[in-house]
Every structure is written in C-alpha cells, then in structure tokens.
Amino acid sequence: MNKHQIHDRVLKALWQWADGNDFQFRPTPRIVTATGACENVDTLWAVSSGNVPGDYFFAQTGQLYLEMGLAEVPRAFTVGSSGRAEAEIDHRHLREFTLFEVEGRGGFDQLVDTIRSLFAAIDRVSIEWGAPPIASRMTLLR
C-alpha cells in the first residue's frame, strides 16, 4: 500500500468515526489573520494578499472556528491542510500536513472517552496494514 492509499484510508476512517459519533463537519478558513496560530505566531506562514490590505497567513488550525461553532452544535470537526514555518524539519515536525480536528462540549471524562474512541478507530485501520496499534501505548487511555 502506498502513502496516498494509507492517507486515503485513514481520512475515510476518521470521517466515518466523526459521522458515527455525531460530530458535524465545519469548514474552517485556510487563510487567516494571526488568529490562525495554534501555538506560536512566529511559525505562521505569511501569504501574499496582492492588493488586499492587511497581514494574512496560512492557517495552522481551525480550533477557534470549531470552538465558536459549539454554540450551534455539541460536536464539530474539520479536516484541512496545516503548516508551520519552522526553521528545521525533524522526525517530530512537518512543515505541512493534513490536520483532523475535533471539538465538543463536555467535561474531562467525556474528552477521554472521545480520545479512546478516536484512537480505536485509527487502530482498526492501522492493524489492517500491519502497523502496531497506538491506543494501547497511550497512558492517558489506560
């Protein structure tokens, strides 16, 4: 199986998981102001806006938009490209990648249940192609 087939399978599994757990898809902007940073505004990629005034960036996350959407729905998710303009690439950081994000109302126990369920869905797909399951290695899930 090539990397594109794996990417396709994982995204399909995540989408099916979200649908099966009553998460509603919410598209989020990919070109944003500095509010699109998730950790550090220094790693935002500037986007040339031509003749439109202002500073614009490639979004790192849709988290803010998903959180605002919780006023309308109890659970929301989005999928989109994300990236960080980091000076170096190592085995833990990619400059650009596909990001699957979920947000939901509830407390800590509900959050842990959601994480368990999500990783179980990823594990089902991973096991199909012989990859070791990841949920069993996460201390939060025990």
C-alpha positions in Angstrom: 0.0 0.0 0.0 1.5 3.4 -0.9 1.4 6.5 1.2 -1.6 8.0 -0.8 -3.7 4.9 -0.2 -2.8 5.0 3.5 -3.7 8.7 3.7 -7.0 8.0 2.0 -7.9 5.1 4.3 -7.0 7.0 7.5 -9.0 10.1 6.4 -12.0 7.9 5.4 -11.9 6.1 8.8 -11.7 9.4 10.7 -14.6 10.9 8.7 -16.7 7.7 9.4 -15.7 7.9 13.1 -16.8 11.5 13.3 -20.1 10.8 11.5 -20.8 7.8 13.7 -20.2 9.8 16.8 -22.4 12.7 15.9 -19.7 15.2 15.0 -20.8 17.7 12.4 -18.3 18.8 9.7 -17.5 22.5 9.8 -15.3 24.0 7.1 -12.7 26.4 8.5 -10.7 29.2 6.8 -7.3 28.3 5.5 -6.1 31.9 5.0 -6.4 33.9 8.3 -5.1 36.7 10.3 -2.9 35.9 13.3 -5.8 34.2 15.0 -4.9 31.1 12.9 -1.9 30.3 15.0 -2.2 27.4 17.4 1.0 27.7 19.4 3.3 30.3 18.1 2.7 33.2 15.8 6.4 33.1 14.9 5.7 29.9 12.9 2.9 31.3 10.8 3.5 31.4 7.0 2.8 34.8 5.6 0.5 34.8 2.5 0.8 37.4 -0.1 -2.6 39.1 -0.5 -1.8 41.1 -3.6 -3.7 44.4 -3.3 -5.8 43.4 -0.3 -4.6 45.4 2.8 -3.6 43.6 5.9 -1.5 40.7 7.0 -2.7 37.2 6.1 -1.3 33.7 7.0 -1.8 30.1 6.1 -3.9 28.7 9.0 -2.3 26.3 11.4 -5.6 25.2 13.0 -9.4 25.5 12.8 -9.7 25.3 16.5 -11.0 28.8 17.2 -13.7 28.4 14.5 -14.7 24.9 15.8 -15.0 26.3 19.3 -17.2 29.1 18.1 -19.3 26.5 16.3 -20.1 24.7 19.5 -22.6 27.4 20.2 -24.7 25.8 17.4 -23.8 22.1 17.7 -22.5 20.0 20.5 -19.7 18.3 18.5 -17.8 19.6 15.4 -14.9 18.5 13.3 -12.8 19.7 10.4 -10.1 18.4 8.1 -7.6 20.7 6.3 -4.1 21.5 5.5 -2.0 22.8 8.3 1.6 24.0 8.4 4.2 25.8 10.4 7.1 27.8 9.0 9.6 26.2 11.3 13.3 26.6 10.5 14.1 22.9 10.8 12.3 19.7 10.0 12.9 16.7 12.2 11.2 13.4 12.9 8.6 15.1 15.0 7.7 18.1 12.9 6.5 18.5 9.4 6.1 21.9 7.7 2.8 21.0 6.0 0.3 18.1 6.8 -3.3 17.2 6.9 -4.9 18.0 10.2 -8.1 16.3 11.5 -9.5 18.3 14.5 -12.5 17.7 16.8 -14.1 19.9 19.4 -17.0 19.0 21.7 -18.9 20.2 24.7 -18.4 18.2 27.9 -16.1 17.5 30.8 -12.8 15.7 31.2 -14.3 12.2 31.3 -16.2 12.8 28.0 -12.9 14.1 26.5 -11.1 10.9 27.5 -13.9 8.7 26.1 -13.7 10.7 22.8 -10.0 10.2 22.6 -10.3 6.5 23.3 -12.9 6.1 20.6 -10.9 8.1 18.1 -7.7 6.1 18.6 -9.6 2.8 18.5 -10.9 3.9 15.0 -7.3 4.7 13.9 -6.1 1.4 15.3 -8.6 -0.6 13.3 -7.3 0.9 10.1 -3.6 0.6 11.2 -4.0 -3.1 12.0 -5.4 -3.8 8.5 -2.0 -2.9 7.0 0.1 -4.5 9.8 1.0 -1.4 11.8 1.1 -1.7 15.6 -1.9 -0.2 17.4 -1.2 3.1 19.1 -4.0 3.4 21.6 -2.5 0.7 23.8 0.7 2.8 24.1 -1.0 5.9 25.4 -1.0 6.3 29.2 -4.0 8.7 29.1 -6.2 6.0 27.7 -5.5 3.4 30.5 
